[in-house]
Amino acid sequence: MFFGQGKRVKRGLALALVCLGMTGLLACAPKQNERAAGGAPFLLIPFESRVREVRFRSADGTALAGQLDLPPGIERPPLVIILHHSGPVDRDAYQYLAALLVPEGYAVFRFDKRGNGESGGTYGCCEEEDALAAYQAAVTQEGFDPERVFIVAQSVGTQIVARRFQEFQSIHPVRGVVLLSSLLEGKEILPIESPLFILVSDHEPNVRTLTEDAVAAYRQKVGEGAEYFIAPNTEHTLFDVSQGPIDWSDPRWPLRFSAEAAQNLLQWLEAHR
């Protein structure tokens, strides 16, 4: 199921397509991630934003840090809150998504996992509580439209959204949920009571249960409101492997996020903003 086929490609995706389509184009990413803890530094894709550093605490009192990027010149933009995949990563692990979304008029919030970047504590616990705390910190900021709040979760983050959806919803109403690299099979998506978009790799061994079965279960319970897209030639986290596997030690890996995944993500958000 291809969502939104035929809609125009806009600014953020245009930049991504230029970067992805030109091998070794370091001008697209001149800056390295300065917060990398234990991993190889990687390149950051430039974009314009009004940056706001956000400090907050998790349920156990651990001090955490995040960043809100607001699109210049746009009042009350929709807000996208990114929930991480597994692993000890900081906010810049999703800088490539911010570089895609902010030029399209979205405010984007991302955060450092505990023990990484500017966040305190020790990595390895409290992922769900930290995600809820990050969500609360994001929605209490000013400068976005509170009626248009989206969650974009990836991999393990999709399980967190499903398990704790009512808590996210009680903190602030969710306009829609995007499940990148979803781990939710069939009826496992049913706790998510909002419009949702499932975006997975064509290399997933259980791709049917993650897409067709999940959407069918949602529609049987809720009705319309769920869509999916299977990104061709991608690995689990939706990076393009048509030219070979991803070398995560290569600092240019952010430039290989699937252009088709990016296009479908933008089109679904545009249809629901």
LINWO-V471596 format. One record per backbone hydrogen bond with DSSP energy under -0.5 kcal/mol. NH is the residue of the N-H (numbers start at 1). CO is the residue of the C=O. Records with the same first field share a line. If there is no record, write none. Layout:
BEGIN
NH=CO ; CO
END
This chain:
BEGIN
3=1
5=2
7=4
14=10
15=11
16=12
17=13
18=14
19=15
20=16
21=17
22=18 ; 19
23=21
25=22
26=24
28=25
29=26
31=44
33=42
38=36
43=251
44=31
46=28 ; 44
50=70
51=49
52=68
54=66
56=64
58=62
61=58
64=56
66=54
67=110
68=52
69=67 ; 108
70=50 ; 68
74=71
75=73
77=143
79=148
80=107
81=150
82=80 ; 109
83=152
89=87
93=90
94=91
95=92
97=94
98=94
99=95
100=96
101=97
102=98
104=101
105=102
106=101
107=78
108=69
109=80
110=67
112=65
113=89
115=120
116=113
117=35
119=116
120=63
125=122
130=126
131=127
132=128
133=129
134=130
135=131
136=132
137=133
138=134
139=135
140=136
141=138
145=77
146=144
148=145
150=79 ; 148
151=176
152=81 ; 150
153=151 ; 178
154=83
155=180
157=154
158=155
159=155 ; 156
160=156
161=157
162=158
163=159
164=160
165=161 ; 162
167=164
168=164
169=165
170=166
171=167
172=168
175=149
176=149
177=195
178=151
179=197
180=153 ; 178
181=199
182=179
185=183
186=209
188=185
189=186
190=187
192=189
193=191
194=192
195=175
196=225
197=177
198=227
199=179 ; 197
200=229
202=231
204=201
207=204
210=206
211=207 ; 208
213=208
215=211
216=212
217=213
218=214
219=215
220=216
221=217
222=218
223=218
227=196
229=198
231=200 ; 229
232=230
234=231
235=239
238=235
240=256
241=233
242=233
244=241
248=246
250=247
251=249
253=250
255=252
256=253
257=254
258=238
262=258
263=259
264=260
265=261
266=262
267=263
268=264
269=265
270=266
271=267
272=268 ; 269
273=269 ; 270
END
